[in-house]
Amino acid sequence: MRFSMSGRPRGLALSILIAASCLALPLCLTSTPSYALSEIQREDVPSPVTPPANSDSAAPGAAVPMPEPPGTKPADRQPADDTDKSEPETPPANGGITSPRADPDAPPPAVVYDLNTLPEPVKRMHGLLIEACRTGDIEKLRPLIGKGDSMTQLSLGDIDGDPVTFLKSLSGDGDGQEILAILEEVLSAGYVHVDTGTPQELYVWPYFFALPLDKLDARQRVELFKLVTASDYDDMKQFGAYIFYRVGITPTGQWLFFVAGD
């Protein structure tokens, strides 16, 4: 097929015209007058239109949270957890009567070894406990522990199930002989009479319950080491009080507690 030579100049001119038009288009666009920055700032910018919440065109995360009203303080905002933290914790049921009473600023109470100075009900309960320990049968403690509201407190927390079974669980041998030995050793130490004339009046063994450990003399430390090790003693000094097993008996002869810990 042959092309006519007479058509080439016309085609060439058409091509040049199209190219020139393409070059002129950006020049036309850039020639559009622009606004100065100061003029834009002087204009009132319209408030943005918030799209409907159910609009399908709203992109995820595009919603901007509304600012809080002027003058709102951080304290006015409700926390996620609206639990009232200002309520004081409920005090323990025993009023802390089993807690160590060692007050370094108060004069130490008298340490007593003579059991004959005890009120008869206290002396009787003390003797029954010693007798039960020496049998080697932890079941002998059951009638002394009691039941219900008058039951001896054996832990700083609640215990589940049978109290004698609980005491066995504290004993390293599993049958309760170790805990009986500890109880007898505690009751063989000197005692203190605390809170005299108050509803919390008690006779407590051992007397370390109410004495600052850092003020014990050499003889008293020997008595303490019958119950605890030197390492335990160091730990208790850091805590600030004796926290091994102690026994409390009321003036009426009720075995109130046999607990350890703080």
C-alpha positions as CSV (number, residue, x, y, z in Angstrom):
1,M,0.0,0.0,0.0
2,R,1.3,3.5,-0.9
3,F,0.7,6.6,1.1
4,S,0.1,10.0,-0.6
5,M,2.9,12.4,-0.1
6,S,0.5,15.3,-0.3
7,G,-1.2,14.3,3.0
8,R,2.0,14.4,5.2
9,P,2.2,18.2,5.7
10,R,-1.4,18.3,6.8
11,G,-0.9,15.4,9.2
12,L,2.3,17.0,10.5
13,A,0.6,20.3,11.1
14,L,-2.2,18.6,13.0
15,S,0.3,16.8,15.2
16,I,2.1,20.1,16.0
17,L,-1.3,21.8,16.9
18,I,-2.2,19.0,19.3
19,A,1.2,19.1,21.0
20,A,1.0,22.9,21.4
21,S,-2.4,22.5,22.9
22,C,-1.1,20.1,25.5
23,L,1.8,22.4,26.4
24,A,-0.6,25.3,26.8
25,L,-2.9,23.5,29.2
26,P,-0.6,23.6,32.3
27,L,0.1,27.2,31.5
28,C,-3.6,27.9,31.6
29,L,-4.1,26.1,34.8
30,T,-1.2,27.9,36.5
31,S,-2.5,31.2,35.4
32,T,-5.6,30.9,37.6
33,P,-5.3,33.6,40.3
34,S,-4.5,32.3,43.8
35,Y,-5.4,33.7,47.2
36,A,-2.8,35.1,49.6
37,L,-2.4,33.3,52.9
38,S,-3.6,36.5,54.7
39,E,-6.7,36.5,52.6
40,I,-7.5,32.8,53.6
41,Q,-7.0,33.6,57.2
42,R,-9.4,36.5,57.1
43,E,-12.1,34.3,55.7
44,D,-14.6,32.7,58.0
45,V,-14.0,29.0,57.8
46,P,-17.2,27.0,57.9
47,S,-17.8,24.4,60.6
48,P,-17.2,20.9,59.5
49,V,-20.2,18.8,58.9
50,T,-20.3,15.7,61.0
51,P,-21.6,12.7,58.9
52,P,-24.4,10.6,60.3
53,A,-23.4,7.8,62.6
54,N,-24.9,5.2,60.3
55,S,-23.3,6.6,57.2
56,D,-21.7,3.9,55.1
57,S,-19.2,6.4,53.8
58,A,-17.7,7.1,57.2
59,A,-14.2,5.6,57.4
60,P,-13.4,3.6,60.5
61,G,-11.7,5.7,63.2
62,A,-12.7,8.9,61.4
63,A,-15.0,10.1,64.2
64,V,-13.3,12.7,66.4
65,P,-14.4,12.8,70.1
66,M,-16.0,16.0,71.1
67,P,-14.0,18.1,73.5
68,E,-15.1,18.5,77.0
69,P,-16.8,21.8,78.0
70,P,-14.5,24.6,79.0
71,G,-13.7,24.7,82.7
72,T,-14.0,20.9,83.2
73,K,-11.4,19.6,85.6
74,P,-9.9,16.2,85.5
75,A,-11.4,15.4,88.9
76,D,-14.9,16.0,87.4
77,R,-14.5,13.0,85.0
78,Q,-15.8,9.7,86.2
79,P,-13.2,7.0,86.4
80,A,-13.8,3.7,84.6
81,D,-14.1,1.9,87.9
82,D,-16.6,3.8,90.0
83,T,-16.1,1.8,93.1
84,D,-15.8,4.0,96.2
85,K,-12.2,3.6,97.4
86,S,-12.7,5.9,100.3
87,E,-14.6,3.4,102.5
88,P,-12.3,2.0,105.2
89,E,-11.6,-1.7,105.2
90,T,-13.6,-3.8,107.7
91,P,-11.6,-4.4,110.8
92,P,-10.9,-8.0,111.8
93,A,-13.6,-9.7,113.9
94,N,-11.3,-10.1,116.8
95,G,-10.4,-6.4,116.8
96,G,-6.7,-7.2,116.3
97,I,-6.6,-8.9,119.8
98,T,-4.2,-11.5,118.5
99,S,-1.8,-9.0,117.1
100,P,1.6,-8.4,118.9
101,R,1.3,-5.6,121.5
102,A,5.0,-4.7,121.7
103,D,5.2,-0.9,122.1
104,P,8.7,0.4,122.3
105,D,7.6,3.7,123.8
106,A,5.5,2.1,126.6
107,P,6.9,0.6,129.8
108,P,7.0,-3.2,129.3
109,P,4.4,-5.3,131.2
110,A,5.4,-7.5,134.0
111,V,6.6,-11.0,132.9
112,V,5.1,-13.6,135.2
113,Y,6.1,-17.3,135.6
114,D,4.1,-18.2,138.7
115,L,0.9,-20.0,137.6
116,N,-0.6,-19.7,141.1
117,T,-1.1,-16.0,140.5
118,L,-3.5,-16.8,137.6
119,P,-7.3,-16.6,138.1
120,E,-8.6,-20.1,138.8
121,P,-10.5,-20.4,135.4
122,V,-7.3,-19.3,133.5
123,K,-5.1,-21.7,135.6
124,R,-7.6,-24.6,134.9
125,M,-7.6,-24.0,131.1
126,H,-3.8,-23.7,131.1
127,G,-3.5,-27.1,132.9
128,L,-6.0,-28.8,130.6
129,L,-4.0,-27.6,127.5
130,I,-0.7,-28.8,129.0
131,E,-2.2,-32.2,129.8
132,A,-3.7,-32.6,126.3
133,C,-0.3,-31.8,124.7
134,R,1.5,-34.4,126.8
135,T,-0.8,-37.2,125.7
136,G,0.5,-36.9,122.1
137,D,-3.1,-37.2,120.9
138,I,-4.2,-34.0,119.2
139,E,-7.9,-35.1,119.5
140,K,-7.6,-34.3,123.1
141,L,-7.7,-30.6,122.1
142,R,-11.1,-30.9,120.5
143,P,-13.3,-30.3,123.6
144,L,-11.1,-27.4,124.6
145,I,-11.4,-25.8,121.1
146,G,-15.1,-25.6,121.4
147,K,-17.7,-24.9,118.7
148,G,-19.5,-22.0,117.0
149,D,-18.9,-18.4,118.2
150,S,-16.9,-19.6,121.2
151,M,-14.5,-21.7,119.1
152,T,-10.8,-21.1,119.6
153,Q,-9.3,-19.0,116.8
154,L,-6.6,-21.1,115.1
155,S,-5.8,-18.9,112.2
156,L,-5.6,-15.2,111.3
157,G,-8.0,-16.0,108.5
158,D,-11.0,-18.3,108.1
159,I,-10.5,-22.0,108.2
160,D,-12.6,-24.5,106.3
161,G,-13.6,-27.8,107.8
162,D,-12.7,-29.5,111.0
163,P,-10.4,-27.5,113.4
164,V,-8.4,-30.6,114.5
165,T,-7.8,-31.5,110.9
166,F,-6.6,-28.0,110.3
167,L,-4.1,-28.3,113.2
168,K,-2.8,-31.5,111.8
169,S,-2.2,-29.7,108.5
170,L,0.0,-27.2,110.3
171,S,2.1,-30.0,111.9
172,G,5.2,-31.1,110.0
173,D,4.6,-34.8,111.0
174,G,1.0,-34.8,109.7
175,D,-0.4,-36.3,112.9
176,G,-0.2,-33.2,115.1
177,Q,2.6,-34.1,117.5
178,E,4.8,-31.2,116.3
179,I,2.0,-28.7,116.8
180,L,1.3,-30.2,120.3
181,A,5.0,-29.7,121.2
182,I,4.9,-26.1,120.0
183,L,1.7,-25.4,122.1
184,E,3.3,-27.0,125.2
185,E,6.5,-25.0,124.8
186,V,4.6,-21.8,124.3
187,L,2.5,-22.4,127.5
188,S,5.7,-23.2,129.4
189,A,7.1,-19.8,128.9
190,G,6.3,-16.7,131.0
191,Y,3.1,-14.8,130.3
192,V,1.8,-11.3,130.4
193,H,-1.5,-9.9,131.6
194,V,-2.7,-7.3,129.1
195,D,-5.6,-4.8,128.8
196,T,-6.5,-5.2,132.5
197,G,-10.0,-4.1,133.3
198,T,-11.2,-3.9,129.7
199,P,-13.3,-6.2,127.5
200,Q,-10.1,-7.2,125.8
201,E,-8.4,-8.3,129.0
202,L,-6.2,-11.4,128.3
203,Y,-3.5,-13.6,129.6
204,V,-1.0,-14.3,126.8
205,W,1.8,-16.8,126.3
206,P,4.7,-16.3,125.6
207,Y,5.5,-12.9,127.1
208,F,7.4,-11.9,123.9
209,F,3.9,-11.0,122.6
210,A,4.1,-7.7,124.5
211,L,7.9,-7.0,124.7
212,P,10.0,-5.3,122.0
213,L,12.4,-8.0,120.8
214,D,15.4,-5.6,120.6
215,K,15.1,-5.0,124.3
216,L,15.3,-8.6,125.4
217,D,18.2,-9.5,127.7
218,A,20.5,-12.5,127.2
219,R,18.4,-14.7,129.5
220,Q,15.2,-13.8,127.7
221,R,16.8,-14.5,124.3
222,V,17.7,-18.0,125.5
223,E,14.0,-18.5,126.3
224,L,13.0,-17.1,122.9
225,F,15.4,-19.5,121.1
226,K,13.4,-22.4,122.6
227,L,10.6,-21.4,120.3
228,V,12.3,-19.9,117.2
229,T,15.7,-20.0,115.5
230,A,18.2,-17.2,115.4
231,S,17.2,-16.5,111.8
232,D,13.6,-16.2,112.8
233,Y,14.6,-13.8,115.5
234,D,16.4,-11.6,113.0
235,D,13.4,-11.6,110.8
236,M,11.1,-10.7,113.7
237,K,13.3,-7.8,114.7
238,Q,13.0,-6.4,111.2
239,F,9.2,-6.8,111.5
240,G,9.3,-5.2,114.9
241,A,7.5,-7.8,117.0
242,Y,7.2,-11.5,117.9
243,I,4.9,-13.2,115.4
244,F,5.4,-16.9,116.1
245,Y,2.7,-19.0,117.9
246,R,1.0,-17.4,120.9
247,V,-1.9,-18.4,123.2
248,G,-4.6,-16.2,124.6
249,I,-6.9,-17.1,127.5
250,T,-9.6,-14.8,128.8
251,P,-10.1,-14.2,132.6
252,T,-13.2,-16.5,132.4
253,G,-11.0,-19.4,131.2
254,Q,-11.9,-19.4,127.5
255,W,-9.1,-20.5,125.2
256,L,-9.4,-17.5,122.8
257,F,-6.7,-18.1,120.3
258,F,-3.7,-20.1,119.2
259,V,-2.2,-18.4,116.1
260,A,1.0,-17.4,114.4
261,G,1.8,-14.7,111.9
262,D,1.2,-11.0,111.7
